[in-house]
Amino acid sequence: MSGPHDSGDRGDLHDAAVRLACVELVEILTDYLEGVLPARDAAVIEAHLALCPGCAAYLAQMRATVRVLGHVPVETLSPEATSTLLAAFRDRPAT
Ligand SMILES: [Zn+2]
């Protein structure tokens, strides 16, 4: 079978980063911080962070917390925290 799409990797990463929802990023950020995320997923996260100031700020906050606690604070990723985060994103003017 031959696919109609040219599945080159150029631009594919950027596309995945744009389509990655902030809530999805938050869900896998723990794995990213623990270094257990596949390289491909980590690259998508990094590309998304470059595009999304909200997630970049969230990651900076998480990294600071990890530095203090010495481990990834799983509690921070509760549904309540995620809702608060998303509410904060909604307040941001779309650019
Ligand atoms: Zn984001």
PDB file of the backbone (N, CA, C, O) and the ligand in Angstrom, with CONECT records:
HET     ZN  A 101       1
ATOM      1  N   MET A   1       0.841  -1.199   0.000  1.00  0.00           N
ATOM      2  CA  MET A   1       0.000   0.000   0.000  1.00  0.00           C
ATOM      3  C   MET A   1       0.882   1.257   0.000  1.00  0.00           C
ATOM      4  O   MET A   1       1.918   1.302   0.663  1.00  0.00           O
ATOM      5  N   SER A   2       0.462   2.250  -0.736  1.00  0.00           N
ATOM      6  CA  SER A   2       1.222   3.492  -0.743  1.00  0.00           C
ATOM      7  C   SER A   2       0.360   4.620  -0.193  1.00  0.00           C
ATOM      8  O   SER A   2      -0.781   4.810  -0.615  1.00  0.00           O
ATOM      9  N   GLY A   3       0.922   5.366   0.755  1.00  0.00           N
ATOM     10  CA  GLY A   3       0.182   6.471   1.369  1.00  0.00           C
ATOM     11  C   GLY A   3       0.219   7.692   0.479  1.00  0.00           C
ATOM     12  O   GLY A   3       1.199   7.920  -0.229  1.00  0.00           O
ATOM     13  N   PRO A   4      -0.839   8.475   0.510  1.00  0.00           N
ATOM     14  CA  PRO A   4      -0.886   9.701  -0.294  1.00  0.00           C
ATOM     15  C   PRO A   4      -0.021  10.817   0.307  1.00  0.00           C
ATOM     16  O   PRO A   4       0.317  11.785  -0.374  1.00  0.00           O
ATOM     17  N   HIS A   5       0.330  10.670   1.581  1.00  0.00           N
ATOM     18  CA  HIS A   5       1.078  11.738   2.236  1.00  0.00           C
ATOM     19  C   HIS A   5       2.575  11.493   2.203  1.00  0.00           C
ATOM     20  O   HIS A   5       3.043  10.363   2.337  1.00  0.00           O
ATOM     21  N   ASP A   6       3.296  12.551   2.024  1.00  0.00           N
ATOM     22  CA  ASP A   6       4.735  12.500   2.163  1.00  0.00           C
ATOM     23  C   ASP A   6       5.031  12.659   3.644  1.00  0.00           C
ATOM     24  O   ASP A   6       4.881  13.747   4.198  1.00  0.00           O
ATOM     25  N   SER A   7       5.451  11.572   4.286  1.00  0.00           N
ATOM     26  CA  SER A   7       5.605  11.606   5.736  1.00  0.00           C
ATOM     27  C   SER A   7       7.031  11.947   6.158  1.00  0.00           C
ATOM     28  O   SER A   7       7.659  11.218   6.927  1.00  0.00           O
ATOM     29  N   GLY A   8       7.525  13.062   5.645  1.00  0.00           N
ATOM     30  CA  GLY A   8       8.838  13.520   6.072  1.00  0.00           C
ATOM     31  C   GLY A   8       8.758  14.067   7.479  1.00  0.00           C
ATOM     32  O   GLY A   8       7.679  14.469   7.915  1.00  0.00           O
ATOM     33  N   ASP A   9       9.852  14.097   8.198  1.00  0.00           N
ATOM     34  CA  ASP A   9       9.834  14.573   9.571  1.00  0.00           C
ATOM     35  C   ASP A   9       9.975  16.084   9.681  1.00  0.00           C
ATOM     36  O   ASP A   9       9.765  16.649  10.754  1.00  0.00           O
ATOM     37  N   ARG A  10      10.323  16.733   8.599  1.00  0.00           N
ATOM     38  CA  ARG A  10      10.475  18.192   8.652  1.00  0.00           C
ATOM     39  C   ARG A  10       9.119  18.845   8.902  1.00  0.00           C
ATOM     40  O   ARG A  10       8.156  18.575   8.184  1.00  0.00           O
ATOM     41  N   GLY A  11       9.041  19.696   9.910  1.00  0.00           N
ATOM     42  CA  GLY A  11       7.780  20.360  10.198  1.00  0.00           C
ATOM     43  C   GLY A  11       6.822  19.496  10.992  1.00  0.00           C
ATOM     44  O   GLY A  11       5.864  20.002  11.575  1.00  0.00           O
ATOM     45  N   ASP A  12       7.067  18.223  11.018  1.00  0.00           N
ATOM     46  CA  ASP A  12       6.192  17.303  11.737  1.00  0.00           C
ATOM     47  C   ASP A  12       6.242  17.574  13.237  1.00  0.00           C
ATOM     48  O   ASP A  12       5.220  17.539  13.922  1.00  0.00           O
ATOM     49  N   LEU A  13       7.450  17.844  13.735  1.00  0.00           N
ATOM     50  CA  LEU A  13       7.632  18.107  15.159  1.00  0.00           C
ATOM     51  C   LEU A  13       6.910  19.388  15.563  1.00  0.00           C
ATOM     52  O   LEU A  13       6.229  19.437  16.587  1.00  0.00           O
ATOM     53  N   HIS A  14       7.072  20.418  14.745  1.00  0.00           N
ATOM     54  CA  HIS A  14       6.414  21.701  15.018  1.00  0.00           C
ATOM     55  C   HIS A  14       4.900  21.530  14.995  1.00  0.00           C
ATOM     56  O   HIS A  14       4.186  22.089  15.827  1.00  0.00           O
ATOM     57  N   ASP A  15       4.426  20.757  14.040  1.00  0.00           N
ATOM     58  CA  ASP A  15       3.000  20.492  13.906  1.00  0.00           C
ATOM     59  C   ASP A  15       2.472  19.795  15.161  1.00  0.00           C
ATOM     60  O   ASP A  15       1.420  20.153  15.690  1.00  0.00           O
ATOM     61  N   ALA A  16       3.219  18.797  15.624  1.00  0.00           N
ATOM     62  CA  ALA A  16       2.815  18.061  16.823  1.00  0.00           C
ATOM     63  C   ALA A  16       2.825  18.976  18.042  1.00  0.00           C
ATOM     64  O   ALA A  16       1.965  18.863  18.915  1.00  0.00           O
ATOM     65  N   ALA A  17       3.798  19.881  18.099  1.00  0.00           N
ATOM     66  CA  ALA A  17       3.912  20.806  19.228  1.00  0.00           C
ATOM     67  C   ALA A  17       2.737  21.768  19.257  1.00  0.00           C
ATOM     68  O   ALA A  17       2.218  22.089  20.326  1.00  0.00           O
ATOM     69  N   VAL A  18       2.315  22.229  18.078  1.00  0.00           N
ATOM     70  CA  VAL A  18       1.189  23.159  17.986  1.00  0.00           C
ATOM     71  C   VAL A  18      -0.098  22.460  18.398  1.00  0.00           C
ATOM     72  O   VAL A  18      -0.958  23.044  19.058  1.00  0.00           O
ATOM     73  N   ARG A  19      -0.214  21.187  17.993  1.00  0.00           N
ATOM     74  CA  ARG A  19      -1.457  20.460  18.266  1.00  0.00           C
ATOM     75  C   ARG A  19      -1.514  19.896  19.676  1.00  0.00           C
ATOM     76  O   ARG A  19      -2.589  19.542  20.160  1.00  0.00           O
ATOM     77  N   LEU A  20      -0.361  19.807  20.342  1.00  0.00           N
ATOM     78  CA  LEU A  20      -0.340  19.291  21.703  1.00  0.00           C
ATOM     79  C   LEU A  20      -1.124  20.237  22.613  1.00  0.00           C
ATOM     80  O   LEU A  20      -0.783  21.413  22.743  1.00  0.00           O
ATOM     81  N   ALA A  21      -2.172  19.712  23.236  1.00  0.00           N
ATOM     82  CA  ALA A  21      -2.953  20.540  24.148  1.00  0.00           C
ATOM     83  C   ALA A  21      -2.166  20.753  25.435  1.00  0.00           C
ATOM     84  O   ALA A  21      -1.423  19.877  25.878  1.00  0.00           O
ATOM     85  N   CYS A  22      -2.344  21.937  26.028  1.00  0.00           N
ATOM     86  CA  CYS A  22      -1.618  22.262  27.256  1.00  0.00           C
ATOM     87  C   CYS A  22      -1.909  21.228  28.349  1.00  0.00           C
ATOM     88  O   CYS A  22      -1.019  20.858  29.115  1.00  0.00           O
ATOM     89  N   VAL A  23      -3.161  20.765  28.413  1.00  0.00           N
ATOM     90  CA  VAL A  23      -3.519  19.796  29.452  1.00  0.00           C
ATOM     91  C   VAL A  23      -2.789  18.469  29.220  1.00  0.00           C
ATOM     92  O   VAL A  23      -2.447  17.771  30.175  1.00  0.00           O
ATOM     93  N   GLU A  24      -2.554  18.124  27.955  1.00  0.00           N
ATOM     94  CA  GLU A  24      -1.803  16.901  27.643  1.00  0.00           C
ATOM     95  C   GLU A  24      -0.349  17.060  28.052  1.00  0.00           C
ATOM     96  O   GLU A  24       0.270  16.137  28.582  1.00  0.00           O
ATOM     97  N   LEU A  25       0.184  18.247  27.795  1.00  0.00           N
ATOM     98  CA  LEU A  25       1.574  18.506  28.165  1.00  0.00           C
ATOM     99  C   LEU A  25       1.746  18.367  29.668  1.00  0.00           C
ATOM    100  O   LEU A  25       2.706  17.761  30.143  1.00  0.00           O
ATOM    101  N   VAL A  26       0.791  18.944  30.417  1.00  0.00           N
ATOM    102  CA  VAL A  26       0.871  18.876  31.871  1.00  0.00           C
ATOM    103  C   VAL A  26       0.849  17.424  32.345  1.00  0.00           C
ATOM    104  O   VAL A  26       1.517  17.060  33.312  1.00  0.00           O
ATOM    105  N   GLU A  27       0.062  16.601  31.638  1.00  0.00           N
ATOM    106  CA  GLU A  27      -0.066  15.201  32.035  1.00  0.00           C
ATOM    107  C   GLU A  27       1.228  14.420  31.848  1.00  0.00           C
ATOM    108  O   GLU A  27       1.521  13.506  32.618  1.00  0.00           O
ATOM    109  N   ILE A  28       2.003  14.780  30.824  1.00  0.00           N
ATOM    110  CA  ILE A  28       3.240  14.031  30.576  1.00  0.00           C
ATOM    111  C   ILE A  28       4.480  14.769  31.068  1.00  0.00           C
ATOM    112  O   ILE A  28       5.606  14.296  30.914  1.00  0.00           O
ATOM    113  N   LEU A  29       4.248  15.953  31.670  1.00  0.00           N
ATOM    114  CA  LEU A  29       5.383  16.757  32.135  1.00  0.00           C
ATOM    115  C   LEU A  29       6.155  16.039  33.243  1.00  0.00           C
ATOM    116  O   LEU A  29       7.373  16.180  33.359  1.00  0.00           O
ATOM    117  N   THR A  30       5.424  15.262  34.057  1.00  0.00           N
ATOM    118  CA  THR A  30       6.084  14.508  35.123  1.00  0.00           C
ATOM    119  C   THR A  30       7.116  13.550  34.534  1.00  0.00           C
ATOM    120  O   THR A  30       8.255  13.477  34.997  1.00  0.00           O
ATOM    121  N   ASP A  31       6.698  12.821  33.509  1.00  0.00           N
ATOM    122  CA  ASP A  31       7.608  11.882  32.853  1.00  0.00           C
ATOM    123  C   ASP A  31       8.780  12.625  32.222  1.00  0.00           C
ATOM    124  O   ASP A  31       9.921  12.164  32.250  1.00  0.00           O
ATOM    125  N   TYR A  32       8.467  13.789  31.653  1.00  0.00           N
ATOM    126  CA  TYR A  32       9.510  14.599  31.025  1.00  0.00           C
ATOM    127  C   TYR A  32      10.555  15.013  32.060  1.00  0.00           C
ATOM    128  O   TYR A  32      11.758  14.912  31.815  1.00  0.00           O
ATOM    129  N   LEU A  33      10.087  15.475  33.210  1.00  0.00           N
ATOM    130  CA  LEU A  33      11.000  15.927  34.264  1.00  0.00           C
ATOM    131  C   LEU A  33      11.797  14.763  34.842  1.00  0.00           C
ATOM    132  O   LEU A  33      12.935  14.936  35.279  1.00  0.00           O
ATOM    133  N   GLU A  34      11.191  13.576  34.841  1.00  0.00           N
ATOM    134  CA  GLU A  34      11.883  12.403  35.367  1.00  0.00           C
ATOM    135  C   GLU A  34      12.811  11.793  34.327  1.00  0.00           C
ATOM    136  O   GLU A  34      13.585  10.883  34.625  1.00  0.00           O
ATOM    137  N   GLY A  35      12.724  12.302  33.105  1.00  0.00           N
ATOM    138  CA  GLY A  35      13.616  11.831  32.052  1.00  0.00           C
ATOM    139  C   GLY A  35      13.248  10.458  31.508  1.00  0.00           C
ATOM    140  O   GLY A  35      14.082   9.785  30.902  1.00  0.00           O
ATOM    141  N   VAL A  36      11.988  10.034  31.722  1.00  0.00           N
ATOM    142  CA  VAL A  36      11.573   8.714  31.261  1.00  0.00           C
ATOM    143  C   VAL A  36      10.733   8.796  29.982  1.00  0.00           C
ATOM    144  O   VAL A  36      10.277   7.780  29.456  1.00  0.00           O
ATOM    145  N   LEU A  37      10.541  10.019  29.498  1.00  0.00           N
ATOM    146  CA  LEU A  37       9.741  10.201  28.284  1.00  0.00           C
ATOM    147  C   LEU A  37      10.585   9.840  27.062  1.00  0.00           C
ATOM    148  O   LEU A  37      11.773  10.162  27.017  1.00  0.00           O
ATOM    149  N   PRO A  38       9.984   9.173  26.068  1.00  0.00           N
ATOM    150  CA  PRO A  38      10.725   8.894  24.825  1.00  0.00           C
ATOM    151  C   PRO A  38      11.267  10.190  24.220  1.00  0.00           C
ATOM    152  O   PRO A  38      10.627  11.236  24.333  1.00  0.00           O
ATOM    153  N   ALA A  39      12.412  10.135  23.595  1.00  0.00           N
ATOM    154  CA  ALA A  39      13.074  11.324  23.046  1.00  0.00           C
ATOM    155  C   ALA A  39      12.149  12.110  22.130  1.00  0.00           C
ATOM    156  O   ALA A  39      12.153  13.341  22.128  1.00  0.00           O
ATOM    157  N   ARG A  40      11.367  11.391  21.362  1.00  0.00           N
ATOM    158  CA  ARG A  40      10.450  12.024  20.414  1.00  0.00           C
ATOM    159  C   ARG A  40       9.406  12.885  21.161  1.00  0.00           C
ATOM    160  O   ARG A  40       9.129  14.016  20.762  1.00  0.00           O
ATOM    161  N   ASP A  41       8.830  12.331  22.255  1.00  0.00           N
ATOM    162  CA  ASP A  41       7.842  13.068  23.036  1.00  0.00           C
ATOM    163  C   ASP A  41       8.481  14.255  23.741  1.00  0.00           C
ATOM    164  O   ASP A  41       7.884  15.328  23.829  1.00  0.00           O
ATOM    165  N   ALA A  42       9.693  14.060  24.240  1.00  0.00           N
ATOM    166  CA  ALA A  42      10.404  15.155  24.905  1.00  0.00           C
ATOM    167  C   ALA A  42      10.659  16.286  23.917  1.00  0.00           C
ATOM    168  O   ALA A  42      10.577  17.460  24.280  1.00  0.00           O
ATOM    169  N   ALA A  43      10.964  15.943  22.687  1.00  0.00           N
ATOM    170  CA  ALA A  43      11.214  16.954  21.658  1.00  0.00           C
ATOM    171  C   ALA A  43       9.940  17.731  21.360  1.00  0.00           C
ATOM    172  O   ALA A  43       9.988  18.940  21.137  1.00  0.00           O
ATOM    173  N   VAL A  44       8.792  17.040  21.356  1.00  0.00           N
ATOM    174  CA  VAL A  44       7.510  17.714  21.124  1.00  0.00           C
ATOM    175  C   VAL A  44       7.227  18.672  22.280  1.00  0.00           C
ATOM    176  O   VAL A  44       6.769  19.794  22.061  1.00  0.00           O
ATOM    177  N   ILE A  45       7.496  18.236  23.496  1.00  0.00           N
ATOM    178  CA  ILE A  45       7.303  19.105  24.670  1.00  0.00           C
ATOM    179  C   ILE A  45       8.162  20.342  24.553  1.00  0.00           C
ATOM    180  O   ILE A  45       7.685  21.457  24.766  1.00  0.00           O
ATOM    181  N   GLU A  46       9.426  20.155  24.216  1.00  0.00           N
ATOM    182  CA  GLU A  46      10.336  21.304  24.124  1.00  0.00           C
ATOM    183  C   GLU A  46       9.887  22.269  23.034  1.00  0.00           C
ATOM    184  O   GLU A  46       9.981  23.485  23.198  1.00  0.00           O
ATOM    185  N   ALA A  47       9.400  21.726  21.925  1.00  0.00           N
ATOM    186  CA  ALA A  47       8.916  22.583  20.844  1.00  0.00           C
ATOM    187  C   ALA A  47       7.663  23.340  21.284  1.00  0.00           C
ATOM    188  O   ALA A  47       7.488  24.509  20.940  1.00  0.00           O
ATOM    189  N   HIS A  48       6.791  22.672  22.046  1.00  0.00           N
ATOM    190  CA  HIS A  48       5.578  23.323  22.546  1.00  0.00           C
ATOM    191  C   HIS A  48       5.940  24.437  23.533  1.00  0.00           C
ATOM    192  O   HIS A  48       5.349  25.516  23.504  1.00  0.00           O
ATOM    193  N   LEU A  49       6.914  24.166  24.402  1.00  0.00           N
ATOM    194  CA  LEU A  49       7.331  25.162  25.399  1.00  0.00           C
ATOM    195  C   LEU A  49       7.846  26.429  24.733  1.00  0.00           C
ATOM    196  O   LEU A  49       7.676  27.533  25.251  1.00  0.00           O
ATOM    197  N   ALA A  50       8.476  26.254  23.578  1.00  0.00           N
ATOM    198  CA  ALA A  50       9.009  27.405  22.851  1.00  0.00           C
ATOM    199  C   ALA A  50       7.878  28.260  22.282  1.00  0.00           C
ATOM    200  O   ALA A  50       8.056  29.448  22.016  1.00  0.00           O
ATOM    201  N   LEU A  51       6.708  27.634  22.099  1.00  0.00           N
ATOM    202  CA  LEU A  51       5.566  28.333  21.502  1.00  0.00           C
ATOM    203  C   LEU A  51       4.587  28.850  22.541  1.00  0.00           C
ATOM    204  O   LEU A  51       3.797  29.752  22.265  1.00  0.00           O
ATOM    205  N   CYS A  52       4.640  28.270  23.752  1.00  0.00           N
ATOM    206  CA  CYS A  52       3.582  28.512  24.733  1.00  0.00           C
ATOM    207  C   CYS A  52       4.158  29.062  26.039  1.00  0.00           C
ATOM    208  O   CYS A  52       4.675  28.297  26.853  1.00  0.00           O
ATOM    209  N   PRO A  53       4.075  30.379  26.248  1.00  0.00           N
ATOM    210  CA  PRO A  53       4.622  30.997  27.468  1.00  0.00           C
ATOM    211  C   PRO A  53       3.992  30.428  28.741  1.00  0.00           C
ATOM    212  O   PRO A  53       4.658  30.315  29.770  1.00  0.00           O
ATOM    213  N   GLY A  54       2.727  30.075  28.668  1.00  0.00           N
ATOM    214  CA  GLY A  54       2.034  29.535  29.838  1.00  0.00           C
ATOM    215  C   GLY A  54       2.661  28.238  30.308  1.00  0.00           C
ATOM    216  O   GLY A  54       2.922  28.062  31.498  1.00  0.00           O
ATOM    217  N   CYS A  55       2.907  27.318  29.362  1.00  0.00           N
ATOM    218  CA  CYS A  55       3.510  26.029  29.705  1.00  0.00           C
ATOM    219  C   CYS A  55       4.972  26.207  30.107  1.00  0.00           C
ATOM    220  O   CYS A  55       5.468  25.496  30.981  1.00  0.00           O
ATOM    221  N   ALA A  56       5.661  27.149  29.473  1.00  0.00           N
ATOM    222  CA  ALA A  56       7.059  27.412  29.819  1.00  0.00           C
ATOM    223  C   ALA A  56       7.160  27.884  31.264  1.00  0.00           C
ATOM    224  O   ALA A  56       8.056  27.475  32.003  1.00  0.00           O
ATOM    225  N   ALA A  57       6.214  28.763  31.661  1.00  0.00           N
ATOM    226  CA  ALA A  57       6.193  29.271  33.032  1.00  0.00           C
ATOM    227  C   ALA A  57       5.861  28.138  34.002  1.00  0.00           C
ATOM    228  O   ALA A  57       6.416  28.056  35.098  1.00  0.00           O
ATOM    229  N   TYR A  58       4.939  27.263  33.575  1.00  0.00           N
ATOM    230  CA  TYR A  58       4.544  26.139  34.418  1.00  0.00           C
ATOM    231  C   TYR A  58       5.720  25.195  34.634  1.00  0.00           C
ATOM    232  O   TYR A  58       5.945  24.715  35.745  1.00  0.00           O
ATOM    233  N   LEU A  59       6.471  24.932  33.561  1.00  0.00           N
ATOM    234  CA  LEU A  59       7.641  24.059  33.661  1.00  0.00           C
ATOM    235  C   LEU A  59       8.690  24.674  34.582  1.00  0.00           C
ATOM    236  O   LEU A  59       9.300  23.971  35.388  1.00  0.00           O
ATOM    237  N   ALA A  60       8.900  25.985  34.465  1.00  0.00           N
ATOM    238  CA  ALA A  60       9.887  26.659  35.312  1.00  0.00           C
ATOM    239  C   ALA A  60       9.506  26.505  36.782  1.00  0.00           C
ATOM    240  O   ALA A  60      10.354  26.283  37.647  1.00  0.00           O
ATOM    241  N   GLN A  61       8.195  26.629  37.037  1.00  0.00           N
ATOM    242  CA  GLN A  61       7.688  26.487  38.401  1.00  0.00           C
ATOM    243  C   GLN A  61       7.894  25.054  38.906  1.00  0.00           C
ATOM    244  O   GLN A  61       8.301  24.832  40.046  1.00  0.00           O
ATOM    245  N   MET A  62       7.602  24.090  38.027  1.00  0.00           N
ATOM    246  CA  MET A  62       7.781  22.685  38.375  1.00  0.00           C
ATOM    247  C   MET A  62       9.242  22.373  38.666  1.00  0.00           C
ATOM    248  O   MET A  62       9.557  21.674  39.629  1.00  0.00           O
ATOM    249  N   ARG A  63      10.139  22.902  37.820  1.00  0.00           N
ATOM    250  CA  ARG A  63      11.571  22.634  38.002  1.00  0.00           C
ATOM    251  C   ARG A  63      12.060  23.196  39.330  1.00  0.00           C
ATOM    252  O   ARG A  63      12.868  22.574  40.021  1.00  0.00           O
ATOM    253  N   ALA A  64      11.553  24.401  39.687  1.00  0.00           N
ATOM    254  CA  ALA A  64      11.938  25.025  40.957  1.00  0.00           C
ATOM    255  C   ALA A  64      11.456  24.157  42.112  1.00  0.00           C
ATOM    256  O   ALA A  64      12.165  23.971  43.101  1.00  0.00           O
ATOM    257  N   THR A  65      10.233  23.623  41.975  1.00  0.00           N
ATOM    258  CA  THR A  65       9.661  22.773  43.024  1.00  0.00           C
ATOM    259  C   THR A  65      10.467  21.488  43.161  1.00  0.00           C
ATOM    260  O   THR A  65      10.761  21.044  44.271  1.00  0.00           O
ATOM    261  N   VAL A  66      10.824  20.891  42.018  1.00  0.00           N
ATOM    262  CA  VAL A  66      11.608  19.650  42.024  1.00  0.00           C
ATOM    263  C   VAL A  66      12.957  19.888  42.707  1.00  0.00           C
ATOM    264  O   VAL A  66      13.455  19.031  43.437  1.00  0.00           O
ATOM    265  N   ARG A  67      13.535  21.057  42.461  1.00  0.00           N
ATOM    266  CA  ARG A  67      14.839  21.380  43.048  1.00  0.00           C
ATOM    267  C   ARG A  67      14.726  21.428  44.570  1.00  0.00           C
ATOM    268  O   ARG A  67      15.626  20.987  45.286  1.00  0.00           O
ATOM    269  N   VAL A  68      13.608  21.969  45.053  1.00  0.00           N
ATOM    270  CA  VAL A  68      13.405  22.089  46.496  1.00  0.00           C
ATOM    271  C   VAL A  68      13.085  20.733  47.118  1.00  0.00           C
ATOM    272  O   VAL A  68      13.651  20.363  48.147  1.00  0.00           O
ATOM    273  N   LEU A  69      12.173  19.997  46.485  1.00  0.00           N
ATOM    274  CA  LEU A  69      11.711  18.724  47.050  1.00  0.00           C
ATOM    275  C   LEU A  69      12.673  17.579  46.774  1.00  0.00           C
ATOM    276  O   LEU A  69      12.761  16.625  47.547  1.00  0.00           O
ATOM    277  N   GLY A  70      13.396  17.685  45.658  1.00  0.00           N
ATOM    278  CA  GLY A  70      14.292  16.597  45.281  1.00  0.00           C
ATOM    279  C   GLY A  70      13.587  15.530  44.471  1.00  0.00           C
ATOM    280  O   GLY A  70      14.197  14.528  44.096  1.00  0.00           O
ATOM    281  N   HIS A  71      12.300  15.734  44.194  1.00  0.00           N
ATOM    282  CA  HIS A  71      11.566  14.805  43.332  1.00  0.00           C
ATOM    283  C   HIS A  71      10.389  15.537  42.696  1.00  0.00           C
ATOM    284  O   HIS A  71      10.059  16.660  43.076  1.00  0.00           O
ATOM    285  N   VAL A  72       9.769  14.885  41.728  1.00  0.00           N
ATOM    286  CA  VAL A  72       8.645  15.503  41.042  1.00  0.00           C
ATOM    287  C   VAL A  72       7.408  15.463  41.931  1.00  0.00           C
ATOM    288  O   VAL A  72       6.998  14.387  42.365  1.00  0.00           O
ATOM    289  N   PRO A  73       6.809  16.615  42.209  1.00  0.00           N
ATOM    290  CA  PRO A  73       5.625  16.684  43.069  1.00  0.00           C
ATOM    291  C   PRO A  73       4.380  16.214  42.331  1.00  0.00           C
ATOM    292  O   PRO A  73       3.732  16.995  41.633  1.00  0.00           O
ATOM    293  N   VAL A  74       4.051  14.950  42.484  1.00  0.00           N
ATOM    294  CA  VAL A  74       2.916  14.373  41.758  1.00  0.00           C
ATOM    295  C   VAL A  74       1.610  15.067  42.117  1.00  0.00           C
ATOM    296  O   VAL A  74       0.718  15.197  41.279  1.00  0.00           O
ATOM    297  N   GLU A  75       1.500  15.512  43.364  1.00  0.00           N
ATOM    298  CA  GLU A  75       0.267  16.168  43.824  1.00  0.00           C
ATOM    299  C   GLU A  75      -0.038  17.423  43.016  1.00  0.00           C
ATOM    300  O   GLU A  75      -1.198  17.799  42.848  1.00  0.00           O
ATOM    301  N   THR A  76       1.008  18.064  42.522  1.00  0.00           N
ATOM    302  CA  THR A  76       0.818  19.291  41.763  1.00  0.00           C
ATOM    303  C   THR A  76       0.014  19.032  40.497  1.00  0.00           C
ATOM    304  O   THR A  76      -0.621  19.935  39.951  1.00  0.00           O
ATOM    305  N   LEU A  77       0.052  17.776  40.036  1.00  0.00           N
ATOM    306  CA  LEU A  77      -0.620  17.450  38.788  1.00  0.00           C
ATOM    307  C   LEU A  77      -2.013  16.882  39.030  1.00  0.00           C
ATOM    308  O   LEU A  77      -2.537  16.142  38.198  1.00  0.00           O
ATOM    309  N   SER A  78      -2.615  17.227  40.170  1.00  0.00           N
ATOM    310  CA  SER A  78      -3.975  16.785  40.438  1.00  0.00           C
ATOM    311  C   SER A  78      -4.926  17.459  39.456  1.00  0.00           C
ATOM    312  O   SER A  78      -4.593  18.496  38.881  1.00  0.00           O
ATOM    313  N   PRO A  79      -6.110  16.875  39.260  1.00  0.00           N
ATOM    314  CA  PRO A  79      -7.099  17.505  38.363  1.00  0.00           C
ATOM    315  C   PRO A  79      -7.392  18.935  38.756  1.00  0.00           C
ATOM    316  O   PRO A  79      -7.593  19.790  37.893  1.00  0.00           O
ATOM    317  N   GLU A  80      -7.418  19.208  40.063  1.00  0.00           N
ATOM    318  CA  GLU A  80      -7.690  20.572  40.535  1.00  0.00           C
ATOM    319  C   GLU A  80      -6.603  21.524  40.058  1.00  0.00           C
ATOM    320  O   GLU A  80      -6.894  22.618  39.576  1.00  0.00           O
ATOM    321  N   ALA A  81      -5.362  21.107  40.193  1.00  0.00           N
ATOM    322  CA  ALA A  81      -4.243  21.954  39.776  1.00  0.00           C
ATOM    323  C   ALA A  81      -4.290  22.176  38.270  1.00  0.00           C
ATOM    324  O   ALA A  81      -4.013  23.271  37.781  1.00  0.00           O
ATOM    325  N   THR A  82      -4.646  21.121  37.545  1.00  0.00           N
ATOM    326  CA  THR A  82      -4.729  21.234  36.091  1.00  0.00           C
ATOM    327  C   THR A  82      -5.832  22.213  35.705  1.00  0.00           C
ATOM    328  O   THR A  82      -5.658  23.013  34.786  1.00  0.00           O
ATOM    329  N   SER A  83      -6.967  22.154  36.400  1.00  0.00           N
ATOM    330  CA  SER A  83      -8.069  23.077  36.117  1.00  0.00           C
ATOM    331  C   SER A  83      -7.649  24.511  36.380  1.00  0.00           C
ATOM    332  O   SER A  83      -7.967  25.416  35.608  1.00  0.00           O
ATOM    333  N   THR A  84      -6.931  24.710  37.477  1.00  0.00           N
ATOM    334  CA  THR A  84      -6.455  26.049  37.813  1.00  0.00           C
ATOM    335  C   THR A  84      -5.512  26.549  36.731  1.00  0.00           C
ATOM    336  O   THR A  84      -5.569  27.707  36.316  1.00  0.00           O
ATOM    337  N   LEU A  85      -4.652  25.656  36.290  1.00  0.00           N
ATOM    338  CA  LEU A  85      -3.690  26.015  35.245  1.00  0.00           C
ATOM    339  C   LEU A  85      -4.417  26.409  33.971  1.00  0.00           C
ATOM    340  O   LEU A  85      -4.096  27.421  33.349  1.00  0.00           O
ATOM    341  N   LEU A  86      -5.403  25.600  33.585  1.00  0.00           N
ATOM    342  CA  LEU A  86      -6.129  25.876  32.354  1.00  0.00           C
ATOM    343  C   LEU A  86      -6.928  27.169  32.463  1.00  0.00           C
ATOM    344  O   LEU A  86      -7.062  27.904  31.485  1.00  0.00           O
ATOM    345  N   ALA A  87      -7.458  27.446  33.649  1.00  0.00           N
ATOM    346  CA  ALA A  87      -8.190  28.698  33.859  1.00  0.00           C
ATOM    347  C   ALA A  87      -7.241  29.869  33.666  1.00  0.00           C
ATOM    348  O   ALA A  87      -7.613  30.897  33.100  1.00  0.00           O
ATOM    349  N   ALA A  88      -6.012  29.706  34.141  1.00  0.00           N
ATOM    350  CA  ALA A  88      -5.007  30.761  33.988  1.00  0.00           C
ATOM    351  C   ALA A  88      -4.699  30.970  32.504  1.00  0.00           C
ATOM    352  O   ALA A  88      -4.522  32.099  32.048  1.00  0.00           O
ATOM    353  N   PHE A  89      -4.638  29.870  31.767  1.00  0.00           N
ATOM    354  CA  PHE A  89      -4.373  29.974  30.333  1.00  0.00           C
ATOM    355  C   PHE A  89      -5.502  30.728  29.634  1.00  0.00           C
ATOM    356  O   PHE A  89      -5.262  31.535  28.736  1.00  0.00           O
ATOM    357  N   ARG A  90      -6.743  30.453  30.060  1.00  0.00           N
ATOM    358  CA  ARG A  90      -7.891  31.074  29.415  1.00  0.00           C
ATOM    359  C   ARG A  90      -7.887  32.589  29.598  1.00  0.00           C
ATOM    360  O   ARG A  90      -8.404  33.327  28.760  1.00  0.00           O
ATOM    361  N   ASP A  91      -7.293  33.046  30.714  1.00  0.00           N
ATOM    362  CA  ASP A  91      -7.245  34.477  30.978  1.00  0.00           C
ATOM    363  C   ASP A  91      -6.228  35.194  30.102  1.00  0.00           C
ATOM    364  O   ASP A  91      -6.247  36.417  29.969  1.00  0.00           O
ATOM    365  N   ARG A  92      -5.339  34.403  29.507  1.00  0.00           N
ATOM    366  CA  ARG A  92      -4.315  35.019  28.680  1.00  0.00           C
ATOM    367  C   ARG A  92      -4.905  35.417  27.337  1.00  0.00           C
ATOM    368  O   ARG A  92      -5.685  34.661  26.758  1.00  0.00           O
ATOM    369  N   PRO A  93      -4.548  36.583  26.836  1.00  0.00           N
ATOM    370  CA  PRO A  93      -5.013  36.974  25.501  1.00  0.00           C
ATOM    371  C   PRO A  93      -4.364  36.082  24.454  1.00  0.00           C
ATOM    372  O   PRO A  93      -3.153  35.862  24.477  1.00  0.00           O
ATOM    373  N   ALA A  94      -5.164  35.579  23.550  1.00  0.00           N
ATOM    374  CA  ALA A  94      -4.627  34.724  22.491  1.00  0.00           C
ATOM    375  C   ALA A  94      -3.798  35.560  21.533  1.00  0.00           C
ATOM    376  O   ALA A  94      -4.205  36.643  21.110  1.00  0.00           O
ATOM    377  N   THR A  95      -2.631  35.035  21.202  1.00  0.00           N
ATOM    378  CA  THR A  95      -1.777  35.787  20.287  1.00  0.00           C
ATOM    379  C   THR A  95      -1.584  35.014  19.009  1.00  0.00           C
ATOM    380  O   THR A  95      -0.891  35.481  18.104  1.00  0.00           O
TER     381      THR A  95
HETATM  382 ZN    ZN A 101       0.911  25.094  26.385  1.00  0.00          ZN2+
END
